[in-house]
Structures are given as structure tokens and as C-alpha cells.
Amino acid sequence: MAWIPLSDGEQLHVTCLGRGDPVVLLHGFGSRGAHWLPNVLPLAHRFRFYLPDLRGFGGSHHADLSGRDVFNTYANDLHDLLEHFQLDQVILGGISTGAYVCLNYNALHGFSRVRSYLNIEHVADSRHSDQGATGLFGERQEEMFDRFEKLLDMVADSGEDTPYWELPPQVRLALRNAVTDIYRIAVYRPLNRLGIAASALLAERLLTQLVMPVERWSVYLMVLRAFMAGRDTWPALSNIEAPTTLMMGRHSCYFTLEAQQAMQALIPQARLVIFEHSGHIPIIDEPLRFQQEFSRFVLESPLAQAAP
């Protein structure tokens, strides 16, 4: 594990393991870099993996996001990571929030360092585009964003500097339930949905210690606001020259097949992999098939193929 300096003076926590060609993987909302470990360990004898915790999450929970453009900051953090480790030829991938960070990085810095790209369950803007309901939550976007707006208003009345466990119970429960629902609808299999709901209800304190630290709980709302504001990276897709694999769950409640196909049409070398029995998180819904497709993506990268 390493702590790397960022250009604004903050530090980013990064898990590094393996040897060989570099692979940088970005996690999703409420997750951390170490959640990639089951997927990367079988390949660590051949690749060097860099698994950062995005600001606000995991070991980077305390890295400041206040007053910053969230996705612009995340994109610059990724740039700082590549600079710090002197990575000029990388395999890059991200899931959900992490994928959106990669797309913002492409729009801001370009993919000149990227030799292959894996985009799991995100599209080029969290808000809808001119192509229709391509953004977050599809046809339910207005309904979900309206719910989040009410939550933000409720929290603002209590003060975002209030310690999480000192929030008024109705505010804390509304916040917990909103985050729980984000995860619950992200998976497809009923047992997975039940497990998420039960865990939040019965093990809230344990989860806030091990998965989503709440010392600076307001950072999650900053990221949520950034998703609601959106950032259009559609025009930059045609500039991606690296072979690209798009992955989505057939039953995703987050993004539609039409949105993923619109991405595929704009990226010159893109293929679309659909997980037929998955929602937004195929890593959880179809772990065995996901591992097969993930390994295929890494092993078939032009960077890996060029290695002796």
C-alpha cells in the first residue's frame, strides 16, 4: 500500500500488487480499491495492479473534496497517479463511479497513455443526453433525483458538519436508507438485494467501520450532487483510440442497453459484453463469468500482447 501526493496537497491511498504490465482499476461509489483483489490476484504474477481509493472512500476518506468540482478533481487525481508511478502505457478500467472518472479523465487529459480500456456500467454523462434517457436511472432519473434533492434539503437543515451518529434519527435513517437503496437496486438477484437490505438494517455500525467510513459522511453527498449535476463527456468518446470493452448487466436499473450501444457506436474500437443475469454490478451477480471476461480483457490487451 502507498500514499501518493496529489497536486493540491492531499494524499491518495493506493493498493499496489503484482509484477508486469501496469493495470489501473477504479472502484465504484461506496467501495474501495481493495474490492478488486479477488479479481486481480489470479493475474498478479503477470501484471502490476494499482488500485486507488478515490477521495472520500476507503483509505482516502479524509482527502478533501469540499468546494471542488468532484469529477474534475477525480480525473486530475488519476493523472497525478499516473505521473507519480511514471505510467506511460497502461491498461485502464473502472466500474460505475470509477468508469465515469475514466471518461472524465479522457475528456480532460485524453487517453494517450491508455492501451486498452474497460468501462463497466457507466455512460458518458450521468444526466440524460440529446440521444434520450441515456443517463443515470434511465426513465426513473427524475423520480430518483427528486428523492435525492429532498434528502439533501433535509440534511442541510441538520448541518453537514454534524457527526453522523449525532444526526437526528430521522435524518440519519433517511440518509442510510437512501444509500441502501442505491446498492439494493444495483444488484439483480433477490438474495443479493435481501442481503444488502438486511446488512444495512442489522449491521450499520459495522458497515460504517469496514466499508463506508462516516467520519466525513458529507463527502458521499458531494459525490451524489456531482452525479445529479452531470458532466457531458460524449463528444470525447470518438477520441478514444484504445480497444475498449463495455460491460453491462442486462437487468441494470442504472443504465439502459440503448445508452451502452450509443457509447459503442461512438468509440472506434469498442465491443459490448452483456451479462444476462446481472444488474448494475456483474461482479456480484455473475462473479464467475465476470472473472472470465475480466481476465480476457486484461490478457488480450495490446499492452499484454506486446510483452515478451
TORKOL-4160 file (C-alpha; in steps of 0.2 Angstrom, whole numbers, padded with zeros to 4 digits, m for minus):
308
<pt num="1" X="0000" Y="0000" Z="0000"/>
<pt num="2" X="0006" Y="0018" Z="m0004"/>
<pt num="3" X="0001" Y="0036" Z="0000"/>
<pt num="4" X="0004" Y="0047" Z="m0015"/>
<pt num="5" X="0004" Y="0066" Z="m0015"/>
<pt num="6" X="m0008" Y="0075" Z="m0026"/>
<pt num="7" X="m0006" Y="0091" Z="m0035"/>
<pt num="8" X="m0017" Y="0101" Z="m0022"/>
<pt num="9" X="m0008" Y="0094" Z="m0007"/>
<pt num="10" X="m0020" Y="0080" Z="m0002"/>
<pt num="11" X="m0014" Y="0062" Z="m0002"/>
<pt num="12" X="m0022" Y="0047" Z="m0011"/>
<pt num="13" X="m0022" Y="0029" Z="m0004"/>
<pt num="14" X="m0017" Y="0016" Z="m0017"/>
<pt num="15" X="m0015" Y="m0003" Z="m0016"/>
<pt num="16" X="m0001" Y="m0010" Z="m0027"/>
<pt num="17" X="0002" Y="m0028" Z="m0030"/>
<pt num="18" X="0009" Y="m0039" Z="m0043"/>
<pt num="19" X="0023" Y="m0038" Z="m0057"/>
<pt num="20" X="0022" Y="m0034" Z="m0075"/>
<pt num="21" X="0012" Y="m0023" Z="m0086"/>
<pt num="22" X="0003" Y="m0009" Z="m0076"/>
<pt num="23" X="m0016" Y="m0010" Z="m0074"/>
<pt num="24" X="m0025" Y="0004" Z="m0065"/>
<pt num="25" X="m0043" Y="0000" Z="m0059"/>
<pt num="26" X="m0055" Y="0012" Z="m0051"/>
<pt num="27" X="m0069" Y="0006" Z="m0039"/>
<pt num="28" X="m0087" Y="0012" Z="m0038"/>
<pt num="29" X="m0097" Y="0023" Z="m0026"/>
<pt num="30" X="m0095" Y="0017" Z="m0008"/>
<pt num="31" X="m0082" Y="0005" Z="m0012"/>
<pt num="32" X="m0063" Y="0005" Z="m0011"/>
<pt num="33" X="m0048" Y="m0001" Z="m0022"/>
<pt num="34" X="m0046" Y="m0017" Z="m0012"/>
<pt num="35" X="m0063" Y="m0023" Z="m0018"/>
<pt num="36" X="m0054" Y="m0028" Z="m0034"/>
<pt num="37" X="m0042" Y="m0040" Z="m0025"/>
<pt num="38" X="m0052" Y="m0056" Z="m0029"/>
<pt num="39" X="m0052" Y="m0052" Z="m0047"/>
<pt num="40" X="m0034" Y="m0046" Z="m0049"/>
<pt num="41" X="m0025" Y="m0059" Z="m0038"/>
<pt num="42" X="m0026" Y="m0073" Z="m0051"/>
<pt num="43" X="m0017" Y="m0062" Z="m0063"/>
<pt num="44" X="m0004" Y="m0053" Z="m0051"/>
<pt num="45" X="0010" Y="m0065" Z="m0057"/>
<pt num="46" X="0009" Y="m0056" Z="m0074"/>
<pt num="47" X="0003" Y="m0039" Z="m0071"/>
<pt num="48" X="0006" Y="m0024" Z="m0059"/>
<pt num="49" X="m0011" Y="m0018" Z="m0052"/>
<pt num="50" X="m0014" Y="0000" Z="m0045"/>
<pt num="51" X="m0030" Y="0001" Z="m0035"/>
<pt num="52" X="m0033" Y="0018" Z="m0028"/>
<pt num="53" X="m0046" Y="0023" Z="m0016"/>
<pt num="54" X="m0055" Y="0038" Z="m0023"/>
<pt num="55" X="m0056" Y="0054" Z="m0012"/>
<pt num="56" X="m0070" Y="0051" Z="0001"/>
<pt num="57" X="m0069" Y="0032" Z="0000"/>
<pt num="58" X="m0058" Y="0019" Z="0009"/>
<pt num="59" X="m0041" Y="0025" Z="0014"/>
<pt num="60" X="m0044" Y="0041" Z="0005"/>
<pt num="61" X="m0059" Y="0045" Z="0015"/>
<pt num="62" X="m0052" Y="0061" Z="0023"/>
<pt num="63" X="m0044" Y="0068" Z="0007"/>
<pt num="64" X="m0053" Y="0085" Z="0004"/>
<pt num="65" X="m0067" Y="0087" Z="m0009"/>
<pt num="66" X="m0075" Y="0102" Z="m0001"/>
<pt num="67" X="m0079" Y="0116" Z="m0014"/>
<pt num="68" X="m0071" Y="0106" Z="m0028"/>
<pt num="69" X="m0078" Y="0100" Z="m0044"/>
<pt num="70" X="m0079" Y="0082" Z="m0040"/>
<pt num="71" X="m0076" Y="0073" Z="m0056"/>
<pt num="72" X="m0064" Y="0086" Z="m0062"/>
<pt num="73" X="m0054" Y="0083" Z="m0046"/>
<pt num="74" X="m0055" Y="0064" Z="m0048"/>
<pt num="75" X="m0049" Y="0065" Z="m0066"/>
<pt num="76" X="m0034" Y="0075" Z="m0060"/>
<pt num="77" X="m0031" Y="0063" Z="m0046"/>
<pt num="78" X="m0030" Y="0049" Z="m0059"/>
<pt num="79" X="m0017" Y="0060" Z="m0069"/>
<pt num="80" X="m0007" Y="0063" Z="m0053"/>
<pt num="81" X="m0007" Y="0044" Z="m0050"/>
<pt num="82" X="0000" Y="0040" Z="m0067"/>
<pt num="83" X="0013" Y="0054" Z="m0066"/>
<pt num="84" X="0018" Y="0048" Z="m0048"/>
<pt num="85" X="0021" Y="0030" Z="m0054"/>
<pt num="86" X="0028" Y="0035" Z="m0071"/>
<pt num="87" X="0015" Y="0025" Z="m0080"/>
<pt num="88" X="0015" Y="0030" Z="m0099"/>
<pt num="89" X="0007" Y="0014" Z="m0106"/>
<pt num="90" X="m0007" Y="0007" Z="m0095"/>
<pt num="91" X="m0022" Y="m0004" Z="m0095"/>
<pt num="92" X="m0036" Y="0006" Z="m0088"/>
<pt num="93" X="m0053" Y="0001" Z="m0081"/>
<pt num="94" X="m0067" Y="0007" Z="m0069"/>
<pt num="95" X="m0084" Y="0001" Z="m0063"/>
<pt num="96" X="m0099" Y="0013" Z="m0061"/>
<pt num="97" X="m0092" Y="0029" Z="m0052"/>
<pt num="98" X="m0074" Y="0023" Z="m0057"/>
<pt num="99" X="m0079" Y="0022" Z="m0075"/>
<pt num="100" X="m0086" Y="0039" Z="m0075"/>
<pt num="101" X="m0070" Y="0045" Z="m0068"/>
<pt num="102" X="m0061" Y="0037" Z="m0083"/>
<pt num="103" X="m0072" Y="0045" Z="m0095"/>
<pt num="104" X="m0069" Y="0062" Z="m0087"/>
<pt num="105" X="m0051" Y="0059" Z="m0087"/>
<pt num="106" X="m0052" Y="0056" Z="m0106"/>
<pt num="107" X="m0062" Y="0072" Z="m0109"/>
<pt num="108" X="m0049" Y="0082" Z="m0099"/>
<pt num="109" X="m0032" Y="0074" Z="m0102"/>
<pt num="110" X="m0035" Y="0061" Z="m0116"/>
<pt num="111" X="m0031" Y="0043" Z="m0117"/>
<pt num="112" X="m0014" Y="0044" Z="m0125"/>
<pt num="113" X="m0007" Y="0033" Z="m0110"/>
<pt num="114" X="m0021" Y="0021" Z="m0111"/>
<pt num="115" X="m0018" Y="0005" Z="m0122"/>
<pt num="116" X="m0035" Y="m0003" Z="m0118"/>
<pt num="117" X="m0050" Y="0002" Z="m0108"/>
<pt num="118" X="m0063" Y="m0007" Z="m0098"/>
<pt num="119" X="m0079" Y="0003" Z="m0094"/>
<pt num="120" X="m0091" Y="m0006" Z="m0083"/>
<pt num="121" X="m0109" Y="0001" Z="m0081"/>
<pt num="122" X="m0107" Y="0019" Z="m0084"/>
<pt num="123" X="m0110" Y="0030" Z="m0099"/>
<pt num="124" X="m0103" Y="0047" Z="m0105"/>
<pt num="125" X="m0115" Y="0058" Z="m0094"/>
<pt num="126" X="m0125" Y="0054" Z="m0078"/>
<pt num="127" X="m0138" Y="0066" Z="m0084"/>
<pt num="128" X="m0149" Y="0062" Z="m0100"/>
<pt num="129" X="m0142" Y="0067" Z="m0117"/>
<pt num="130" X="m0149" Y="0073" Z="m0133"/>
<pt num="131" X="m0150" Y="0054" Z="m0138"/>
<pt num="132" X="m0164" Y="0051" Z="m0125"/>
<pt num="133" X="m0164" Y="0044" Z="m0107"/>
<pt num="134" X="m0146" Y="0038" Z="m0108"/>
<pt num="135" X="m0141" Y="0045" Z="m0091"/>
<pt num="136" X="m0142" Y="0038" Z="m0073"/>
<pt num="137" X="m0158" Y="0028" Z="m0068"/>
<pt num="138" X="m0165" Y="0029" Z="m0086"/>
<pt num="139" X="m0183" Y="0033" Z="m0086"/>
<pt num="140" X="m0183" Y="0035" Z="m0067"/>
<pt num="141" X="m0170" Y="0048" Z="m0067"/>
<pt num="142" X="m0182" Y="0062" Z="m0062"/>
<pt num="143" X="m0190" Y="0052" Z="m0049"/>
<pt num="144" X="m0173" Y="0047" Z="m0041"/>
<pt num="145" X="m0165" Y="0064" Z="m0042"/>
<pt num="146" X="m0181" Y="0072" Z="m0034"/>
<pt num="147" X="m0179" Y="0060" Z="m0020"/>
<pt num="148" X="m0161" Y="0064" Z="m0018"/>
<pt num="149" X="m0165" Y="0083" Z="m0018"/>
<pt num="150" X="m0177" Y="0081" Z="m0004"/>
<pt num="151" X="m0163" Y="0071" Z="0006"/>
<pt num="152" X="m0151" Y="0085" Z="0003"/>
<pt num="153" X="m0163" Y="0098" Z="0009"/>
<pt num="154" X="m0166" Y="0088" Z="0025"/>
<pt num="155" X="m0148" Y="0085" Z="0028"/>
<pt num="156" X="m0144" Y="0104" Z="0025"/>
<pt num="157" X="m0156" Y="0108" Z="0039"/>
<pt num="158" X="m0146" Y="0097" Z="0051"/>
<pt num="159" X="m0129" Y="0103" Z="0046"/>
<pt num="160" X="m0117" Y="0093" Z="0036"/>
<pt num="161" X="m0103" Y="0096" Z="0050"/>
<pt num="162" X="m0114" Y="0086" Z="0062"/>
<pt num="163" X="m0106" Y="0069" Z="0067"/>
<pt num="164" X="m0115" Y="0055" Z="0058"/>
<pt num="165" X="m0121" Y="0047" Z="0074"/>
<pt num="166" X="m0127" Y="0063" Z="0082"/>
<pt num="167" X="m0138" Y="0067" Z="0067"/>
<pt num="168" X="m0157" Y="0067" Z="0071"/>
<pt num="169" X="m0163" Y="0049" Z="0070"/>
<pt num="170" X="m0175" Y="0053" Z="0056"/>
<pt num="171" X="m0161" Y="0062" Z="0046"/>
<pt num="172" X="m0148" Y="0048" Z="0049"/>
<pt num="173" X="m0161" Y="0034" Z="0044"/>
<pt num="174" X="m0166" Y="0044" Z="0028"/>
<pt num="175" X="m0148" Y="0045" Z="0023"/>
<pt num="176" X="m0144" Y="0027" Z="0027"/>
<pt num="177" X="m0160" Y="0021" Z="0018"/>
<pt num="178" X="m0156" Y="0031" Z="0003"/>
<pt num="179" X="m0138" Y="0024" Z="0002"/>
<pt num="180" X="m0145" Y="0006" Z="0005"/>
<pt num="181" X="m0157" Y="0008" Z="m0010"/>
<pt num="182" X="m0143" Y="0014" Z="m0021"/>
<pt num="183" X="m0135" Y="m0003" Z="m0018"/>
<pt num="184" X="m0151" Y="m0013" Z="m0017"/>
<pt num="185" X="m0156" Y="m0009" Z="m0034"/>
<pt num="186" X="m0139" Y="m0011" Z="m0041"/>
<pt num="187" X="m0139" Y="m0030" Z="m0040"/>
<pt num="188" X="m0152" Y="m0041" Z="m0049"/>
<pt num="189" X="m0153" Y="m0057" Z="m0039"/>
<pt num="190" X="m0166" Y="m0057" Z="m0025"/>
<pt num="191" X="m0154" Y="m0064" Z="m0012"/>
<pt num="192" X="m0141" Y="m0051" Z="m0015"/>
<pt num="193" X="m0154" Y="m0037" Z="m0013"/>
<pt num="194" X="m0161" Y="m0045" Z="0003"/>
<pt num="195" X="m0143" Y="m0047" Z="0010"/>
<pt num="196" X="m0139" Y="m0028" Z="0006"/>
<pt num="197" X="m0155" Y="m0023" Z="0015"/>
<pt num="198" X="m0153" Y="m0034" Z="0030"/>
<pt num="199" X="m0134" Y="m0029" Z="0032"/>
<pt num="200" X="m0139" Y="m0010" Z="0032"/>
<pt num="201" X="m0153" Y="m0014" Z="0045"/>
<pt num="202" X="m0143" Y="m0025" Z="0057"/>
<pt num="203" X="m0125" Y="m0020" Z="0055"/>
<pt num="204" X="m0125" Y="m0002" Z="0051"/>
<pt num="205" X="m0111" Y="0002" Z="0064"/>
<pt num="206" X="m0100" Y="m0012" Z="0057"/>
<pt num="207" X="m0103" Y="m0007" Z="0039"/>
<pt num="208" X="m0098" Y="0011" Z="0043"/>
<pt num="209" X="m0082" Y="0005" Z="0051"/>
<pt num="210" X="m0077" Y="m0008" Z="0037"/>
<pt num="211" X="m0085" Y="m0002" Z="0021"/>
<pt num="212" X="m0091" Y="0016" Z="0021"/>
<pt num="213" X="m0082" Y="0026" Z="0035"/>
<pt num="214" X="m0093" Y="0041" Z="0041"/>
<pt num="215" X="m0081" Y="0052" Z="0049"/>
<pt num="216" X="m0084" Y="0064" Z="0035"/>
<pt num="217" X="m0100" Y="0057" Z="0029"/>
<pt num="218" X="m0105" Y="0073" Z="0019"/>
<pt num="219" X="m0092" Y="0068" Z="0006"/>
<pt num="220" X="m0105" Y="0055" Z="0000"/>
<pt num="221" X="m0117" Y="0069" Z="m0003"/>
<pt num="222" X="m0104" Y="0079" Z="m0013"/>
<pt num="223" X="m0102" Y="0064" Z="m0025"/>
<pt num="224" X="m0121" Y="0062" Z="m0026"/>
<pt num="225" X="m0123" Y="0081" Z="m0030"/>
<pt num="226" X="m0110" Y="0079" Z="m0044"/>
<pt num="227" X="m0119" Y="0065" Z="m0052"/>
<pt num="228" X="m0135" Y="0075" Z="m0051"/>
<pt num="229" X="m0126" Y="0090" Z="m0060"/>
<pt num="230" X="m0119" Y="0078" Z="m0073"/>
<pt num="231" X="m0104" Y="0081" Z="m0084"/>
<pt num="232" X="m0105" Y="0078" Z="m0103"/>
<pt num="233" X="m0091" Y="0068" Z="m0110"/>
<pt num="234" X="m0100" Y="0061" Z="m0125"/>
<pt num="235" X="m0090" Y="0072" Z="m0138"/>
<pt num="236" X="m0074" Y="0065" Z="m0131"/>
<pt num="237" X="m0078" Y="0047" Z="m0135"/>
<pt num="238" X="m0073" Y="0047" Z="m0153"/>
<pt num="239" X="m0056" Y="0052" Z="m0147"/>
<pt num="240" X="m0053" Y="0035" Z="m0138"/>
<pt num="241" X="m0041" Y="0025" Z="m0150"/>
<pt num="242" X="m0038" Y="0011" Z="m0137"/>
<pt num="243" X="m0048" Y="m0005" Z="m0139"/>
<pt num="244" X="m0062" Y="m0003" Z="m0127"/>
<pt num="245" X="m0073" Y="m0016" Z="m0118"/>
<pt num="246" X="m0090" Y="m0010" Z="m0112"/>
<pt num="247" X="m0099" Y="m0021" Z="m0099"/>
<pt num="248" X="m0116" Y="m0020" Z="m0093"/>
<pt num="249" X="m0130" Y="m0030" Z="m0084"/>
<pt num="250" X="m0145" Y="m0035" Z="m0094"/>
<pt num="251" X="m0156" Y="m0030" Z="m0079"/>
<pt num="252" X="m0147" Y="m0014" Z="m0074"/>
<pt num="253" X="m0158" Y="m0001" Z="m0066"/>
<pt num="254" X="m0144" Y="0011" Z="m0069"/>
<pt num="255" X="m0141" Y="0012" Z="m0087"/>
<pt num="256" X="m0151" Y="0006" Z="m0102"/>
<pt num="257" X="m0144" Y="m0005" Z="m0116"/>
<pt num="258" X="m0148" Y="0009" Z="m0129"/>
<pt num="259" X="m0136" Y="0020" Z="m0119"/>
<pt num="260" X="m0122" Y="0007" Z="m0119"/>
<pt num="261" X="m0125" Y="0004" Z="m0138"/>
<pt num="262" X="m0124" Y="0023" Z="m0141"/>
<pt num="263" X="m0107" Y="0023" Z="m0132"/>
<pt num="264" X="m0101" Y="0008" Z="m0143"/>
<pt num="265" X="m0106" Y="0017" Z="m0159"/>
<pt num="266" X="m0095" Y="0032" Z="m0154"/>
<pt num="267" X="m0079" Y="0023" Z="m0148"/>
<pt num="268" X="m0070" Y="0017" Z="m0164"/>
<pt num="269" X="m0064" Y="0000" Z="m0156"/>
<pt num="270" X="m0077" Y="m0004" Z="m0144"/>
<pt num="271" X="m0086" Y="m0021" Z="m0140"/>
<pt num="272" X="m0100" Y="m0023" Z="m0129"/>
<pt num="273" X="m0102" Y="m0038" Z="m0116"/>
<pt num="274" X="m0119" Y="m0041" Z="m0109"/>
<pt num="275" X="m0121" Y="m0051" Z="m0093"/>
<pt num="276" X="m0138" Y="m0059" Z="m0095"/>
<pt num="277" X="m0141" Y="m0062" Z="m0076"/>
<pt num="278" X="m0134" Y="m0046" Z="m0069"/>
<pt num="279" X="m0139" Y="m0029" Z="m0063"/>
<pt num="280" X="m0128" Y="m0014" Z="m0061"/>
<pt num="281" X="m0114" Y="m0025" Z="m0053"/>
<pt num="282" X="m0110" Y="m0040" Z="m0063"/>
<pt num="283" X="m0095" Y="m0043" Z="m0051"/>
<pt num="284" X="m0108" Y="m0048" Z="m0038"/>
<pt num="285" X="m0122" Y="m0055" Z="m0048"/>
<pt num="286" X="m0111" Y="m0066" Z="m0060"/>
<pt num="287" X="m0094" Y="m0067" Z="m0052"/>
<pt num="288" X="m0088" Y="m0082" Z="m0062"/>
<pt num="289" X="m0092" Y="m0076" Z="m0079"/>
<pt num="290" X="m0086" Y="m0058" Z="m0074"/>
<pt num="291" X="m0069" Y="m0066" Z="m0069"/>
<pt num="292" X="m0068" Y="m0074" Z="m0086"/>
<pt num="293" X="m0072" Y="m0058" Z="m0096"/>
<pt num="294" X="m0061" Y="m0048" Z="m0085"/>
<pt num="295" X="m0046" Y="m0060" Z="m0087"/>
<pt num="296" X="m0050" Y="m0060" Z="m0106"/>
<pt num="297" X="m0049" Y="m0041" Z="m0106"/>
<pt num="298" X="m0033" Y="m0040" Z="m0097"/>
<pt num="299" X="m0024" Y="m0054" Z="m0106"/>
<pt num="300" X="m0030" Y="m0048" Z="m0123"/>
<pt num="301" X="m0024" Y="m0030" Z="m0121"/>
<pt num="302" X="m0012" Y="m0024" Z="m0134"/>
<pt num="303" X="0000" Y="m0020" Z="m0120"/>
<pt num="304" X="0000" Y="m0038" Z="m0113"/>
<pt num="305" X="0001" Y="m0045" Z="m0131"/>
<pt num="306" X="0016" Y="m0034" Z="m0134"/>
<pt num="307" X="0025" Y="m0041" Z="m0119"/>
<pt num="308" X="0039" Y="m0054" Z="m0122"/>
